[in-house]
């Protein structure tokens, strides 16, 4: 059985558009919150056009990100419903088969962070073993967001225990710390406009960002993508960036190298 990491070898940073990726490779996205899929939408669209099967699991409700009273939501369950409806709407615009979207609804603490317990780990394990992905997109482990940290811990825990040969693509986020940009996906202004439409469908996050940060959710993510393009020395306007972690039968290759 081949290791999917073999398709991502070469001098880094790699450009996804220059790689020959078989359509047979299965893609899983472990998204801590509703909206994390949309933050890497350009990359996901590339794989969708390439013919790869994409399975999206949203791990938590993201209820803490909904301001009290938004769309009439005041309870954690009502806020969860708001965020899940936003994710369904954005996936519909993206063109993801609705049967490929799953809400895991992990148990959470009072701040809506997923609990680091055996039940939550088992739920993530069930998803990954059902999908049997070759590539998993997930947050970087070095991140100030607790849900991002826990998602990384759950996924890597399953990969190591089940001795999986898999490529982990750790996506850059505004809260990522010291990420290594091994893989980049360049995109244009017109692509950015499409991505912004997806991000704005997460209205609870868009309006909260406008109020608390003075800029919308779309601009927060796209400004990160602009910075990644500049710092990568590209003439492209935007880039989604990922650190690669290559696992061979559950063991991380030295420096994550492929």
N, C-alpha and C positions, 0 to 999 in steps of 0.2 A: 504494500500500500504506500502511495507517494505522500510526501509531506508538502502541503500547500505552500510552505515557505519557499520552496524551490522556485516558484514563479515570481518571487520578489527579490531576487539576488541582483547584485550590481552595485555600482558606486552610488552612494547616497549624497544628497537626497534623490530619491527615485521620483519620476514623474509617472503617474498612473496611466496617462494617455499613451505612454511609450512602451508599456508592458503588454505582453500577450497573456491574458488571463482566460483560462478555459471557462466556458459558460456553465460547465458542470460543477464548478465550485459553489458550495452552498454558503450563504451569508447570514449571519445572525447579528442582530443589534440588541445589546443589553443597555437599554436607556433607563437611567435612574428616575427620570421624570418625563411626563408628557412634555414635548418640545425638543428633547435632546436629539431625536431623529432628525428634526428639521435643521438643526445646527450643522449637520453634515449632509444636507440634502443634495448638494451637487455631486458628491461622491456616490451617494446612494443611486442617484439618477444614472450615473455612469455604469454602475453594475446592472441596473435594471435594463438599460439599453444593450448591454453586453449579453443579456440573456440569463444572468445569474438569479437564482431563487433567493429572495430576501424574506427573512422572518424577523419581526420586530416584537420584542417583549419590553413593556414598560413596567418597571419594578415597583414604583411607589405612586401614591395618589398625587403628590405634589400639592396637597391642600394648603400647606403653610405658605405657598406662594400666591394664594388668592386673598386679596384684601377683604376684610369683613364687609359684607353687604354687596359685593360685586355680583351683578346679575341676580340679586336677591339671596345669595348664598351666605349663610351664617354658621352652619355646622360643618364639621370635617367631611361628613358624607356628601353634603350638598356641594361643597367645594371640590370634592373628588369628581363628582358628576360633571361639573363645569369643565374641569381640565381634561377629562376623558372625552367629552364631546368636542373640545378643541382639537385634540389629537386625531379623532376620527375625521373631522373636517379637513385637517391639513393632509392626512393620508389619502383622502378622497381626491383632493386637488393634485397631490403628487402622482396618484395613479397606482397606489399600492392596493393589492387585492385585500379586502377587509378581513378575509379569513387568515391573512398573514400577520394580523395585529392582535396581540394578546396582552391583557392587563393582568400582571401577576398578583397585584394587591398584597404585597408583603406586609407583615405586621410592623407597626411603627411605634416610635416613642411619642412623647407629648409634642415634639417639634416636627413631627412627620418624617423623621429619619428612619430608615429601615433598621430594625433590631438585628444585632449580630448574634442570631440564634440558629439552632440546628434546623428548625422548621423552615426558616427563610432560605437557608442554604439548600435544603432539600427541594424547595420549590424551583430555585434556579437550576439545580442539577436536573430535575425532571424536564425542564424546558430544553436545556442544552443536549441532553441525551436523546430527546425526541427528535430534535432538529438535526443533530449530528453535523454541525457546521464545520466548514474548512477554515473560514475566516470569521472572527468575532470582532465587532466594533463596540467599544466601551470606553469609559473615562480613564484618564491617567490615574495611577495610584497616588501620585503626589499632587494633591488638590485640596483646597481649603474647604470644599463642600463635603459634609459628612456622607451624604447619600452617594456622591461620586466615589468616595473612598470605599464605602461598604460594597458598592457594585463591583469595583475592581477586586476586592477581597473575595467576594462570592465566586466570581467567574474564575479567577486564578486558582482558587481552592478546588473547584470542580475539575479544572484542567489537570491539575497536579495529581489529585486523588484518582481520577479515572484514566490517567496516563494517556491523555489525548495528544495527537500531533495536529497542531492548529496554529494559525497565525493570529495574534491579537493586534488589532489596530487601535492604539490609544489616542483618542481624538483630543485636539487642542480645544480648550475652553477658556473663557475669560478668567477662571479661577485656577487654571493649571499652573503648576510651579516647575520651572526648569525642564520643560518638555524638549525632547530631542526631535527635530523635524526630519524624519527618515523618508517619509512619503508625502508628496504634495499633489494637490489637485487644483490646477489653475482654472480660473473662470473670469468671464467678461462682465461688463456692466449690464448687458441684457440678461445674463444668467443671474446676476445679483438681484435684478428686479423680480425675477421669478422666485428666487429664494426669499426675498423680502415679503412677498405675498403669502408664502407659507408661514413665515414667522409671525406675521400680523394676525393670522387666524388664531393664534394663541392670545386672544384679546386680554385675558386677565393679566398676562405677563407684560404685554405691550403697554397697557395703560398704567400698570404699576411702575414700569421703568420710566415712562414719561413723567410721572409724578415725583418719583424718588431720585431719578438720575438725570432728568432733563432731556432724555433722548429715548426713542422707542426701542423695543426689544430687537427689531430688525437692525437698527443702526448699531446697537451694542455688539451684535454678532458680526455684522459686516465690517465694522471698524477693526475687529480682531483679524478678520480675513485680509483686510488691506495691509495691516501691519505684518502679517505672515508673508505676504507677497514681497513687500519691501525688504524685509530682513532676510529673505531667501535669495535676494539679488535678481529677481525676475522682472521682466518688463510687463508681466501680466498685472492686472489691477487687483486681483483677489486670489487667495489660496486657502483651501482647507488643508490642514497639516496633521500628520499622525506620527507618533512614535511606534515603531514595530517591535513586537516581542514574539520571537519564534520559539515554539515549544515542540520538542521531539519526544513523543511518548511521555508527556508530562514533565519533562525537564527543560528549563529555560536554557537556550543556547547562549554561549558567552556573549555578553553585551547585547543580547537579543538579536544577534546577527543572523541573516538568512543565508 
